[in-house]
Amino acid sequence: MALDPALLEILRCPDEHHAVLDYDEVAQTLTCVDCHRAYPVRDGIPVLLLDEGQRPVPPGEDVR
């Protein structure tokens, strides 16, 4: 499900830096261009809660 382009223009990361979000339609995520947290999009609704954002795993760090 695609998000409205007008909505994507105004959405920002909920962290204190309020950076722009990149939308991945296949993964259904919005990823912050600054902190790289990935926020889920569920049933076409962005879930922009810091607790829901997944931080990327640094290279060489165990995912388990």
PDB file as gemmi writes it, atoms N, CA and C in Angstrom:
CRYST1    1.000    1.000    1.000  90.00  90.00  90.00 P 1                      
ATOM      1  N   MET A   1       0.844  -1.176   0.000  1.00  0.00           N  
ATOM      2  CA  MET A   1       0.000   0.000   0.000  1.00  0.00           C  
ATOM      3  C   MET A   1       0.892   1.243   0.000  1.00  0.00           C  
ATOM      4  N   ALA A   2       0.663   2.132  -0.904  1.00  0.00           N  
ATOM      5  CA  ALA A   2       1.453   3.353  -1.022  1.00  0.00           C  
ATOM      6  C   ALA A   2       0.916   4.426  -0.070  1.00  0.00           C  
ATOM      7  N   LEU A   3       1.831   5.227   0.430  1.00  0.00           N  
ATOM      8  CA  LEU A   3       1.432   6.364   1.261  1.00  0.00           C  
ATOM      9  C   LEU A   3       1.266   7.587   0.375  1.00  0.00           C  
ATOM     10  N   ASP A   4       0.379   8.456   0.773  1.00  0.00           N  
ATOM     11  CA  ASP A   4       0.117   9.692   0.045  1.00  0.00           C  
ATOM     12  C   ASP A   4       1.400  10.531  -0.006  1.00  0.00           C  
ATOM     13  N   PRO A   5       1.832  10.949  -1.201  1.00  0.00           N  
ATOM     14  CA  PRO A   5       3.051  11.768  -1.325  1.00  0.00           C  
ATOM     15  C   PRO A   5       2.998  13.053  -0.493  1.00  0.00           C  
ATOM     16  N   ALA A   6       1.833  13.656  -0.353  1.00  0.00           N  
ATOM     17  CA  ALA A   6       1.708  14.879   0.459  1.00  0.00           C  
ATOM     18  C   ALA A   6       1.989  14.573   1.931  1.00  0.00           C  
ATOM     19  N   LEU A   7       1.566  13.394   2.394  1.00  0.00           N  
ATOM     20  CA  LEU A   7       1.834  12.987   3.773  1.00  0.00           C  
ATOM     21  C   LEU A   7       3.329  12.756   3.976  1.00  0.00           C  
ATOM     22  N   LEU A   8       3.969  12.111   3.008  1.00  0.00           N  
ATOM     23  CA  LEU A   8       5.402  11.845   3.101  1.00  0.00           C  
ATOM     24  C   LEU A   8       6.226  13.132   3.183  1.00  0.00           C  
ATOM     25  N   GLU A   9       5.733  14.193   2.583  1.00  0.00           N  
ATOM     26  CA  GLU A   9       6.443  15.478   2.614  1.00  0.00           C  
ATOM     27  C   GLU A   9       6.444  16.104   4.000  1.00  0.00           C  
ATOM     28  N   ILE A  10       5.427  15.812   4.812  1.00  0.00           N  
ATOM     29  CA  ILE A  10       5.343  16.464   6.126  1.00  0.00           C  
ATOM     30  C   ILE A  10       5.787  15.570   7.278  1.00  0.00           C  
ATOM     31  N   LEU A  11       5.854  14.254   7.075  1.00  0.00           N  
ATOM     32  CA  LEU A  11       6.268  13.357   8.149  1.00  0.00           C  
ATOM     33  C   LEU A  11       7.740  13.550   8.479  1.00  0.00           C  
ATOM     34  N   ARG A  12       8.066  13.513   9.770  1.00  0.00           N  
ATOM     35  CA  ARG A  12       9.437  13.647  10.243  1.00  0.00           C  
ATOM     36  C   ARG A  12       9.669  12.649  11.373  1.00  0.00           C  
ATOM     37  N   CYS A  13      10.920  12.335  11.612  1.00  0.00           N  
ATOM     38  CA  CYS A  13      11.308  11.441  12.694  1.00  0.00           C  
ATOM     39  C   CYS A  13      10.852  12.053  14.025  1.00  0.00           C  
ATOM     40  N   PRO A  14      10.303  11.234  14.926  1.00  0.00           N  
ATOM     41  CA  PRO A  14       9.856  11.781  16.206  1.00  0.00           C  
ATOM     42  C   PRO A  14      10.992  12.072  17.190  1.00  0.00           C  
ATOM     43  N   ASP A  15      12.225  11.672  16.836  1.00  0.00           N  
ATOM     44  CA  ASP A  15      13.356  11.972  17.707  1.00  0.00           C  
ATOM     45  C   ASP A  15      13.613  13.479  17.661  1.00  0.00           C  
ATOM     46  N   GLU A  16      14.435  13.974  18.557  1.00  0.00           N  
ATOM     47  CA  GLU A  16      14.629  15.417  18.723  1.00  0.00           C  
ATOM     48  C   GLU A  16      15.164  16.142  17.484  1.00  0.00           C  
ATOM     49  N   HIS A  17      15.776  15.439  16.541  1.00  0.00           N  
ATOM     50  CA  HIS A  17      16.335  16.096  15.357  1.00  0.00           C  
ATOM     51  C   HIS A  17      15.292  16.301  14.248  1.00  0.00           C  
ATOM     52  N   HIS A  18      14.179  15.582  14.312  1.00  0.00           N  
ATOM     53  CA  HIS A  18      13.059  15.736  13.370  1.00  0.00           C  
ATOM     54  C   HIS A  18      13.486  15.682  11.900  1.00  0.00           C  
ATOM     55  N   ALA A  19      14.279  14.690  11.561  1.00  0.00           N  
ATOM     56  CA  ALA A  19      14.787  14.559  10.196  1.00  0.00           C  
ATOM     57  C   ALA A  19      13.737  13.958   9.256  1.00  0.00           C  
ATOM     58  N   VAL A  20      13.999  14.079   7.982  1.00  0.00           N  
ATOM     59  CA  VAL A  20      13.148  13.541   6.919  1.00  0.00           C  
ATOM     60  C   VAL A  20      13.163  12.014   6.980  1.00  0.00           C  
ATOM     61  N   LEU A  21      12.073  11.400   6.510  1.00  0.00           N  
ATOM     62  CA  LEU A  21      11.954   9.946   6.484  1.00  0.00           C  
ATOM     63  C   LEU A  21      11.910   9.444   5.046  1.00  0.00           C  
ATOM     64  N   ASP A  22      12.640   8.355   4.785  1.00  0.00           N  
ATOM     65  CA  ASP A  22      12.585   7.682   3.483  1.00  0.00           C  
ATOM     66  C   ASP A  22      11.594   6.537   3.580  1.00  0.00           C  
ATOM     67  N   TYR A  23      10.708   6.428   2.585  1.00  0.00           N  
ATOM     68  CA  TYR A  23       9.677   5.388   2.580  1.00  0.00           C  
ATOM     69  C   TYR A  23      10.114   4.208   1.734  1.00  0.00           C  
ATOM     70  N   ASP A  24      10.061   3.008   2.307  1.00  0.00           N  
ATOM     71  CA  ASP A  24      10.319   1.765   1.581  1.00  0.00           C  
ATOM     72  C   ASP A  24       8.986   1.039   1.473  1.00  0.00           C  
ATOM     73  N   GLU A  25       8.382   1.108   0.292  1.00  0.00           N  
ATOM     74  CA  GLU A  25       7.051   0.537   0.087  1.00  0.00           C  
ATOM     75  C   GLU A  25       7.055  -0.977   0.225  1.00  0.00           C  
ATOM     76  N   VAL A  26       8.121  -1.628  -0.205  1.00  0.00           N  
ATOM     77  CA  VAL A  26       8.198  -3.098  -0.124  1.00  0.00           C  
ATOM     78  C   VAL A  26       8.282  -3.553   1.338  1.00  0.00           C  
ATOM     79  N   ALA A  27       9.182  -2.927   2.109  1.00  0.00           N  
ATOM     80  CA  ALA A  27       9.371  -3.305   3.514  1.00  0.00           C  
ATOM     81  C   ALA A  27       8.301  -2.700   4.421  1.00  0.00           C  
ATOM     82  N   GLN A  28       7.548  -1.727   3.896  1.00  0.00           N  
ATOM     83  CA  GLN A  28       6.550  -0.992   4.674  1.00  0.00           C  
ATOM     84  C   GLN A  28       7.182  -0.359   5.916  1.00  0.00           C  
ATOM     85  N   THR A  29       8.239   0.426   5.650  1.00  0.00           N  
ATOM     86  CA  THR A  29       8.921   1.147   6.721  1.00  0.00           C  
ATOM     87  C   THR A  29       9.224   2.569   6.288  1.00  0.00           C  
ATOM     88  N   LEU A  30       9.369   3.422   7.274  1.00  0.00           N  
ATOM     89  CA  LEU A  30       9.857   4.787   7.092  1.00  0.00           C  
ATOM     90  C   LEU A  30      11.163   4.859   7.864  1.00  0.00           C  
ATOM     91  N   THR A  31      12.251   5.234   7.193  1.00  0.00           N  
ATOM     92  CA  THR A  31      13.567   5.256   7.820  1.00  0.00           C  
ATOM     93  C   THR A  31      14.093   6.675   7.899  1.00  0.00           C  
ATOM     94  N   CYS A  32      14.531   7.045   9.091  1.00  0.00           N  
ATOM     95  CA  CYS A  32      15.087   8.377   9.326  1.00  0.00           C  
ATOM     96  C   CYS A  32      16.438   8.503   8.625  1.00  0.00           C  
ATOM     97  N   VAL A  33      16.638   9.600   7.907  1.00  0.00           N  
ATOM     98  CA  VAL A  33      17.906   9.811   7.196  1.00  0.00           C  
ATOM     99  C   VAL A  33      19.026  10.221   8.150  1.00  0.00           C  
ATOM    100  N   ASP A  34      18.692  10.580   9.395  1.00  0.00           N  
ATOM    101  CA  ASP A  34      19.702  11.001  10.362  1.00  0.00           C  
ATOM    102  C   ASP A  34      20.072   9.874  11.328  1.00  0.00           C  
ATOM    103  N   CYS A  35      19.107   9.365  12.081  1.00  0.00           N  
ATOM    104  CA  CYS A  35      19.406   8.341  13.091  1.00  0.00           C  
ATOM    105  C   CYS A  35      19.241   6.911  12.553  1.00  0.00           C  
ATOM    106  N   HIS A  36      18.654   6.770  11.381  1.00  0.00           N  
ATOM    107  CA  HIS A  36      18.478   5.493  10.683  1.00  0.00           C  
ATOM    108  C   HIS A  36      17.517   4.532  11.371  1.00  0.00           C  
ATOM    109  N   ARG A  37      16.687   5.038  12.279  1.00  0.00           N  
ATOM    110  CA  ARG A  37      15.633   4.185  12.844  1.00  0.00           C  
ATOM    111  C   ARG A  37      14.625   3.893  11.744  1.00  0.00           C  
ATOM    112  N   ALA A  38      14.118   2.663  11.734  1.00  0.00           N  
ATOM    113  CA  ALA A  38      13.092   2.268  10.770  1.00  0.00           C  
ATOM    114  C   ALA A  38      11.772   2.111  11.515  1.00  0.00           C  
ATOM    115  N   TYR A  39      10.790   2.887  11.114  1.00  0.00           N  
ATOM    116  CA  TYR A  39       9.468   2.855  11.736  1.00  0.00           C  
ATOM    117  C   TYR A  39       8.509   2.068  10.844  1.00  0.00           C  
ATOM    118  N   PRO A  40       7.679   1.216  11.437  1.00  0.00           N  
ATOM    119  CA  PRO A  40       6.759   0.411  10.635  1.00  0.00           C  
ATOM    120  C   PRO A  40       5.588   1.231  10.091  1.00  0.00           C  
ATOM    121  N   VAL A  41       5.057   0.750   8.979  1.00  0.00           N  
ATOM    122  CA  VAL A  41       3.806   1.272   8.431  1.00  0.00           C  
ATOM    123  C   VAL A  41       2.847   0.087   8.474  1.00  0.00           C  
ATOM    124  N   ARG A  42       1.818   0.192   9.299  1.00  0.00           N  
ATOM    125  CA  ARG A  42       0.869  -0.912   9.479  1.00  0.00           C  
ATOM    126  C   ARG A  42      -0.496  -0.523   8.924  1.00  0.00           C  
ATOM    127  N   ASP A  43      -0.977  -1.320   7.976  1.00  0.00           N  
ATOM    128  CA  ASP A  43      -2.269  -1.055   7.341  1.00  0.00           C  
ATOM    129  C   ASP A  43      -2.349   0.368   6.796  1.00  0.00           C  
ATOM    130  N   GLY A  44      -1.228   0.845   6.244  1.00  0.00           N  
ATOM    131  CA  GLY A  44      -1.182   2.171   5.642  1.00  0.00           C  
ATOM    132  C   GLY A  44      -1.014   3.305   6.635  1.00  0.00           C  
ATOM    133  N   ILE A  45      -0.786   2.974   7.920  1.00  0.00           N  
ATOM    134  CA  ILE A  45      -0.656   4.002   8.954  1.00  0.00           C  
ATOM    135  C   ILE A  45       0.770   3.990   9.506  1.00  0.00           C  
ATOM    136  N   PRO A  46       1.513   5.092   9.356  1.00  0.00           N  
ATOM    137  CA  PRO A  46       2.855   5.163   9.917  1.00  0.00           C  
ATOM    138  C   PRO A  46       2.810   5.140  11.448  1.00  0.00           C  
ATOM    139  N   VAL A  47       3.634   4.293  12.049  1.00  0.00           N  
ATOM    140  CA  VAL A  47       3.703   4.198  13.511  1.00  0.00           C  
ATOM    141  C   VAL A  47       4.992   4.892  13.940  1.00  0.00           C  
ATOM    142  N   LEU A  48       4.886   6.184  14.191  1.00  0.00           N  
ATOM    143  CA  LEU A  48       6.057   7.004  14.492  1.00  0.00           C  
ATOM    144  C   LEU A  48       6.228   7.197  15.999  1.00  0.00           C  
ATOM    145  N   LEU A  49       6.437   6.087  16.679  1.00  0.00           N  
ATOM    146  CA  LEU A  49       6.713   6.087  18.109  1.00  0.00           C  
ATOM    147  C   LEU A  49       8.161   5.646  18.299  1.00  0.00           C  
ATOM    148  N   LEU A  50       8.912   6.354  19.123  1.00  0.00           N  
ATOM    149  CA  LEU A  50      10.322   6.014  19.324  1.00  0.00           C  
ATOM    150  C   LEU A  50      10.493   4.556  19.748  1.00  0.00           C  
ATOM    151  N   ASP A  51       9.584   4.044  20.574  1.00  0.00           N  
ATOM    152  CA  ASP A  51       9.676   2.656  21.023  1.00  0.00           C  
ATOM    153  C   ASP A  51       9.464   1.657  19.887  1.00  0.00           C  
ATOM    154  N   GLU A  52       8.809   2.072  18.832  1.00  0.00           N  
ATOM    155  CA  GLU A  52       8.552   1.192  17.687  1.00  0.00           C  
ATOM    156  C   GLU A  52       9.682   1.244  16.659  1.00  0.00           C  
ATOM    157  N   GLY A  53      10.493   2.286  16.700  1.00  0.00           N  
ATOM    158  CA  GLY A  53      11.581   2.446  15.734  1.00  0.00           C  
ATOM    159  C   GLY A  53      12.697   1.450  15.992  1.00  0.00           C  
ATOM    160  N   GLN A  54      13.125   0.774  14.938  1.00  0.00           N  
ATOM    161  CA  GLN A  54      14.205  -0.204  15.033  1.00  0.00           C  
ATOM    162  C   GLN A  54      15.503   0.449  14.603  1.00  0.00           C  
ATOM    163  N   ARG A  55      16.468   0.458  15.509  1.00  0.00           N  
ATOM    164  CA  ARG A  55      17.787   1.009  15.170  1.00  0.00           C  
ATOM    165  C   ARG A  55      18.552  -0.009  14.342  1.00  0.00           C  
ATOM    166  N   PRO A  56      19.365   0.464  13.418  1.00  0.00           N  
ATOM    167  CA  PRO A  56      20.170  -0.476  12.619  1.00  0.00           C  
ATOM    168  C   PRO A  56      21.225  -1.144  13.492  1.00  0.00           C  
ATOM    169  N   VAL A  57      21.584  -2.357  13.114  1.00  0.00           N  
ATOM    170  CA  VAL A  57      22.624  -3.091  13.833  1.00  0.00           C  
ATOM    171  C   VAL A  57      23.973  -2.676  13.261  1.00  0.00           C  
ATOM    172  N   PRO A  58      24.882  -2.179  14.112  1.00  0.00           N  
ATOM    173  CA  PRO A  58      26.213  -1.777  13.621  1.00  0.00           C  
ATOM    174  C   PRO A  58      26.957  -2.975  13.029  1.00  0.00           C  
ATOM    175  N   PRO A  59      27.766  -2.742  11.985  1.00  0.00           N  
ATOM    176  CA  PRO A  59      28.519  -3.831  11.373  1.00  0.00           C  
ATOM    177  C   PRO A  59      29.356  -4.572  12.416  1.00  0.00           C  
ATOM    178  N   GLY A  60      29.317  -5.889  12.349  1.00  0.00           N  
ATOM    179  CA  GLY A  60      30.103  -6.715  13.251  1.00  0.00           C  
ATOM    180  C   GLY A  60      29.405  -7.022  14.566  1.00  0.00           C  
ATOM    181  N   GLU A  61      28.240  -6.411  14.819  1.00  0.00           N  
ATOM    182  CA  GLU A  61      27.525  -6.671  16.061  1.00  0.00           C  
ATOM    183  C   GLU A  61      26.545  -7.822  15.852  1.00  0.00           C  
ATOM    184  N   ASP A  62      26.427  -8.696  16.834  1.00  0.00           N  
ATOM    185  CA  ASP A  62      25.532  -9.859  16.761  1.00  0.00           C  
ATOM    186  C   ASP A  62      24.081  -9.393  16.829  1.00  0.00           C  
ATOM    187  N   VAL A  63      23.220  -9.947  15.968  1.00  0.00           N  
ATOM    188  CA  VAL A  63      21.817  -9.558  15.898  1.00  0.00           C  
ATOM    189  C   VAL A  63      21.012 -10.260  16.983  1.00  0.00           C  
ATOM    190  N   ARG A  64      21.510 -11.333  17.544  1.00  0.00           N  
ATOM    191  CA  ARG A  64      20.743 -12.108  18.537  1.00  0.00           C  
ATOM    192  C   ARG A  64      20.565 -11.400  19.796  1.00  0.00           C  
TER     193      ARG A  64                                                      
END                                                                             
